[in-house]
């Protein structure tokens, strides 16, 4: 069975967004939404409320709500790790050179 190639968000927006800086901002937003989605999915899989997760990591429920609605202005790596560990998950960070650096 032949696998279909699913286009990346960069490939999808390239014809429409000519400004490279704007494309980078869009790509960063997509990555942020992926992280948020993973957090929400883990929380729901454990049947935890936002309030229960907040209590586990020592923050308020409104903070978790803002995070899940992509309204948190800045999420530190330390806080991200606390959230993921409270959800019995692991944070995996991968750093790779950009395509232009090659």
C-alpha positions as CSV (number, residue, x, y, z in Angstrom):
1,X,0.0,0.0,0.0
2,X,1.4,3.4,-1.0
3,X,1.5,6.0,1.7
4,X,0.1,9.4,0.8
5,X,2.4,12.3,1.5
6,X,0.7,14.8,3.8
7,X,1.9,18.3,3.1
8,X,3.5,20.3,6.0
9,X,2.0,23.5,7.1
10,X,4.9,25.3,5.5
11,X,4.1,23.7,2.1
12,X,0.4,24.6,2.5
13,X,1.0,28.3,3.2
14,X,4.0,29.0,1.0
15,X,1.9,29.8,-2.2
16,X,-0.2,32.3,-0.2
17,X,2.3,33.9,2.2
18,X,5.2,35.5,0.5
19,X,6.7,37.1,3.6
20,X,9.3,34.7,5.1
21,X,9.0,36.3,8.6
22,X,5.2,35.8,8.5
23,X,5.6,32.2,7.4
24,X,8.0,31.6,10.4
25,X,5.4,33.2,12.8
26,X,2.7,31.0,11.4
27,X,4.9,27.9,11.7
28,X,5.7,28.8,15.4
29,X,2.0,29.2,16.0
30,X,1.2,25.8,14.6
31,X,3.9,24.2,16.7
32,X,2.5,26.0,19.8
33,X,-1.0,24.6,19.0
34,X,0.4,21.1,18.6
35,X,1.9,21.3,22.1
36,X,-1.3,22.7,23.6
37,X,-3.3,19.9,21.9
38,X,-1.0,17.2,23.3
39,X,-1.5,18.7,26.8
40,X,-5.3,18.8,26.5
41,X,-5.3,15.2,25.2
42,X,-3.2,13.9,28.0
43,X,-5.3,15.7,30.6
44,X,-8.5,14.4,29.2
45,X,-7.1,10.9,28.9
46,X,-6.4,10.9,32.6
47,X,-9.9,12.3,33.2
48,X,-8.4,15.3,35.1
49,X,-10.2,18.6,35.3
50,X,-8.3,21.8,34.7
51,X,-8.6,22.5,38.4
52,X,-7.1,19.2,39.3
53,X,-4.1,19.7,36.9
54,X,-3.7,23.2,38.3
55,X,-3.5,21.9,41.9
56,X,-0.9,19.3,40.9
57,X,1.5,21.9,39.6
58,X,0.6,24.8,42.0
59,X,-1.1,27.2,39.6
60,X,-4.6,28.5,39.2
61,X,-7.3,26.9,37.1
62,X,-7.6,30.1,35.0
63,X,-3.9,29.7,34.1
64,X,-4.6,26.2,32.7
65,X,-7.7,27.5,30.9
66,X,-5.7,30.3,29.3
67,X,-2.9,27.9,28.3
68,X,-5.4,25.5,26.7
69,X,-7.1,28.4,24.9
70,X,-3.7,29.7,23.6
71,X,-4.2,32.8,25.6
72,X,-1.1,32.4,27.9
73,X,1.4,35.1,27.0
74,X,4.4,33.0,27.8
75,X,5.0,29.4,28.9
76,X,8.4,28.7,30.3
77,X,10.1,25.4,29.7
78,X,10.1,24.7,33.4
79,X,6.3,25.1,33.6
80,X,5.8,23.0,30.5
81,X,7.9,20.2,32.1
82,X,5.9,20.5,35.3
83,X,2.6,20.2,33.4
84,X,3.7,17.2,31.3
85,X,5.2,15.4,34.3
86,X,1.9,16.0,36.3
87,X,0.2,14.3,33.3
88,X,2.5,11.3,33.5
89,X,4.1,12.3,30.2
90,X,7.6,13.1,29.0
91,X,8.9,16.2,27.2
92,X,11.0,15.5,24.2
93,X,12.8,18.4,22.5
94,X,14.6,18.1,19.2
95,X,16.8,20.7,17.8
96,X,17.8,20.5,14.2
97,X,19.5,22.8,11.7
98,X,17.3,24.8,9.5
99,X,17.1,23.8,5.8
100,X,18.9,27.0,4.9
101,X,21.9,26.3,7.2
102,X,22.9,23.3,5.1
